[in-house]
């Protein structure tokens, strides 16, 4: 996947794995021109994608992550992943050599972004690819790694089952999230018993069916809200009978009501 550094606008496209530096970073801005979709691929280096404006979804080896503004996703080196975004998107992307990022998480995770981490990525994105090592640059890399390792994990992860029958249920629920249905009705639709469905979903996701369905609602809600949808529209699209019931669920799951949650992630706020 070729990239272009904002400081080298006229440079050739390069592969981040081929750049002999601990960090390769760049800024990215995409106007609302239909979105982007990167098929499954992997890098030797770990990758952090910080979203300033818009939202993206990332599927990584058995899980789906939603990344709203002022959040980031960490993808460890070697992990197979695909990235999708619709509408306008602005943020930063950095690839970190495993030799210097050994203390970073070994699994994918969404993390909240502190002002310091954002500024460090901004500074790194303005370095040339083959920046001079040692001195200030090495100190910048060291502090960036420390800040990333200490970043708070956000619960924006949806485990994705691999069983064919469960995938059919997942695809149906994602296509029509307002279709509530009972556990028994979904089991019959997949041609299995209710007990079998409970056992499979627990084994493959680590969640109960009800908890998994709620988490699906959370990640979809964050994605739609980041895209500009109103709270009322999101509540209706998720099948809630009233907006207050949706707000209550959202607050319990993420610690803040939807309006406040998104306001805190407005790019204009510190």
N, C-alpha and C positions, 0 to 999 in steps of 0.2 A: 504494500500500500504506500505509494509515494506521498511525500509531504513537502511543504514549502514553508520555510522559516520567514516570519514577518520582517526580519532584519536583512534577509537576502532575497528580496522580491524578484531579482533578475537571475537568481542562481538556478542551476539545474535541479530537477526533482531527485530526491534521494530516498533510499530505504533507511529507516532509523537504525536497524540492526547493523548497517554497514558503517555507521559513523563512530569513529574511535574516541568517544567521549562518554563520561558517566551519565550525562543527561542530554537529550535532544528535545528541545521544546519549541513550540510555535503557537501563535494565536490563530484563531479561526473565526471567520464571520461568514454567515450564509444568509442571504436575503430569502424572503418567502417565495421560492421559485419551485416548489414541488417537493422539497425535502431531499434527504440523502438516504441511501441504503447500501451498506457495505456487507457483502456476503461473509460467511464464516471464514475466518483466517486466524493466524496466530503470529506472534513475534517472539523472538528470543528474549527481548527486553520486556520488563514490566511496563505498564502504561497507566497513566492517570489522565482522565478527561474531566475537566472542570467546566461546568455550564454557568455562564453569566446570564444569558437570556435564552428563553425557549426551554425545551426539554428533549431528552433523547431516551430511547430504550436500548438496552444491551442484553443480549442473550449469551450467557456464558456457561457452557458445560452443565446443563441441568438446572439452570435458574434464569429468571428474567428480572432485570433491575430497571427501575425508572429513576432518572436523574433530573430533578427540577433545578431551577436557578439557585445559585449559591450552594450547590452540592457538587460532588464529584464521584466518579467511580474508579476504583483501583482494580486493574486486571493484571494478575501475576504473569510473568513471562511464561510462554509456552501454552497458555490457556486458549482453547478454541473459542472464538467469540464473533458475534455479528452485531452491528450497530445500525439503528434506524433513528431518523429524526424527521419531523414534518414541520413546515413553517420556518420562521426565522430562528436562527441559532447563532449564539456568540459565546466564545469561551476560549479555553486553553487546553493544549494537549502536550503531554510530555512522556518520553520514553526513558526508562531508567535501567541502566546496566545492572544485571543481577549481582555483579561483583561488589557494587557499592550499595545495593538495595537488599542485601541479605537479611536485614532486620525488619523488612516490611512484611505485611501479611502474606501468607502462602495461598490464601483463598480470595476470591473476588468479594468486594464489599462496596456499598455506597457509604460515603462519609460526608459530614458537614464540613464546610470550608470556612476557616477563620480568615479575618482580614490579612493576617500575616502570611498564611499559605497562599492566598490569592496574589498578594504583592510579590512573593517569591517566584511564583510561576510567571507572573508578568515580566519580572526582571530576567528570568531564564529565557523567556521567549524572545527577548531582544538581544540575546547573545548570538554571534555568528555560529554556524555549525561547528567549525574547528576553532573554538575559542581557546585562548591561552589558559592552560591549567596552572594551578598554584595560586597562592595569594587570595585575592578577593573572590575569584570565581570558585575556587575550591571551598572557601568558607560558605559561599552562597549555597552550593550543592549540599554541604553538610547540614546546614540549618533547614533547608527544604526537606531533606530526608527525615530529620527529627520531627518536623512539624507534621509531615504526612503520617509518620508512624504513630503520632499522638492524636490524630484526628478522630473525632467521635463518630462511631458507626450509626447510620440511619437505617431504620427498618423499612426499606423500600425494595425488599427482595421477595420474589414469588418463586418458590421451588417448583420446577416443572417435571412432572412424571415422565417416564420413558415407556411404560406399558401402553401398548397400542390402544386398548380400550379406554384407558384413562386419558390418553391424548385426545381421543375423540370427544370425550366429555369436556376437556379443557377448551378445545377449539370451539365447541358449541357455546360454552359459557362466555368466552371472550367475544364471540360474534354477537351474542345477545345477552349482555350482562343483566338486563332487567328481568330475564326469565328466571324467576326464583326457583321453582320446583322443589320437591322434597327429595330427601336422600333416596327413598324407595323409587321415586319416578326416574331419577338419574341412573340408578342401578339397573332398572328394567330397560331403559334406553340403551345401555351398554351391554345388555345380555348377561348380567351377572346378578347374584343375590346382593341384598343390602349389606350383609355381613362381609361378603367378599370385597365389595367396594370400600368399606370402612378399613379393612385390613390392608388393601393395596395402597390406598391413599396415604395411610399412616406410614407404611413401609417406605414409600417412594418420596414422600415430602416431609415426613416428620411432623405432620399436622393432622388434626381431625378434618373431616370433610367441611364442617362448618367454619373452622378457623381458616382453612385454605380459601374458601369462598370469600370470607371477609377480607383476607389479605389481597385477593384479586381485586376486590372493590377499592381497596386503599390505593393500590398502584395505579389503577385506571383513573381514580379520582385525581390523584396528584398530576398525572399526565394531562388530563383534560383541563384542570384548573391552570396549569402552567401554559397551556395553549390558549387561554383566554376565556374558557367557558365559565358561565355563572354558576354559583353554588346551587341554585335552584335547578338549573339544567342538568348538572351532574347528578344531583339527588334523584331526579326523575329518570335519567338514563340508566342508573343503577337499580331502579325498581323500588326505591323507597317511597312509602306512602306519604311521607311528609319530609320537608327540609330539616326540621329540628331533629328528627330521628337520625338522619344522615350526619348532621353536625355533631351529635352526641357520639356516634360511632367513631367519627374521624378524630374528635378530641381525645377519646380514650386511647385510640391507637397511636397517635402521633404527638399527643401532649398539647395541642393547640387547635382551636377552631379553624376551619378551612380559610376564612378570610385573613385571620392573623397569620397563619402558617405561610400563606403566599405573600402577604405584605412584608414579612420579614425577609423574603427572598427577592424583593424588588431590587434590580440592579442599582438603583439610585441610592439605596440605603447602605450605610457602612456595615 
